[in-house]
Amino acid sequence: MERKNKQVMKSGVTLAEMMVAACILLLMCSMMYLLFANCVILNQLNRERSLAMTHAEYVLEEIKNENFTNLENRINGVSPWTAEWDWDTTEIGTEGLSALNGEAIDTNEVGANPGLLDIVVNVSWVNRRGTTQTVSVETLMAAP
């Protein structure tokens, strides 16, 4: 008879243990969501930067294919020439490129040696947070 009166111990999960497990799961899901959101934002920023670099390289290729004579004046917009490679969003589109938000390309020749041009191409745009981003590419071009 003694055996019938003994309480049988049941094993199981208590409510407190379930609450702790739910909190840990919620914390992990929140961290994964934040990681995903940051990856999406970084992907967009890197895509914009890559596109801006491509546009700067496109301008340098255009300049490279031009005759070296008066190239410095044409880049800097010295009269009677206009600054041929200073483009806004509309001009970028007419070149067949897809422009970034508020994109502008500014090309300058900054060197002092007439036989060696130091060309700088600055590409600026507005990212989705509303801040202006800039990428610069610089190269040297020698007279043939």
Residue, then its C-alpha position, 0 to 999 in steps of 0.5 A: m500500500e505504501r507504493k500507491n501513496k507515493q507521489v509520482m514525479k513527472s518531468g516537464v517544462t515549467l512556465a518560467e522555462m518557456m518564457v526564458a526560451a521565448c525571450i531568447l528566441l525573440l532576441m535572436c530573431s531581432m538580431m537577425y532582422l537588424l543584420f538583414a536590414n543593415c546588409v540591405i542598406l550596405n548593399q544599396l550604398n555599395r551599388e551606388r558607389s560602384l555605379a559612380m566609379t563606373h561613370a567616372e571611368y566612362v568620362l576618363e575613357e571619353i577624355k582618353n579618346e580625344n585629341f590631346t591638343n587643347l584638351e586641358n582647356r576643354i576640360n576646364g572650360v576655358s573660352p571658347w570651349t565649355a567644360e565638356w565633361d561636367w555633366d548633370t543628371t540629364e546629360i548623364g542620361t543622354e550618354g546612355l548611363s543610368a544616373l543616380n539621384g541628383e548625380a553630378i560629374d565634375t571634371n578638372e585638370v589640376g596639374a601645372n605641367p603642359g605636357l602632362l595632364d593631371i585629370v580629376v573626375n568627381v562624381s557626387w550624388v544624394n543617397r537614400r538618407g539624403t546625404t551627399q556622397t562623392v567619389s573621385v578618380e584621378t589619372l595622369m595623361a601624357a602628350p603623345 
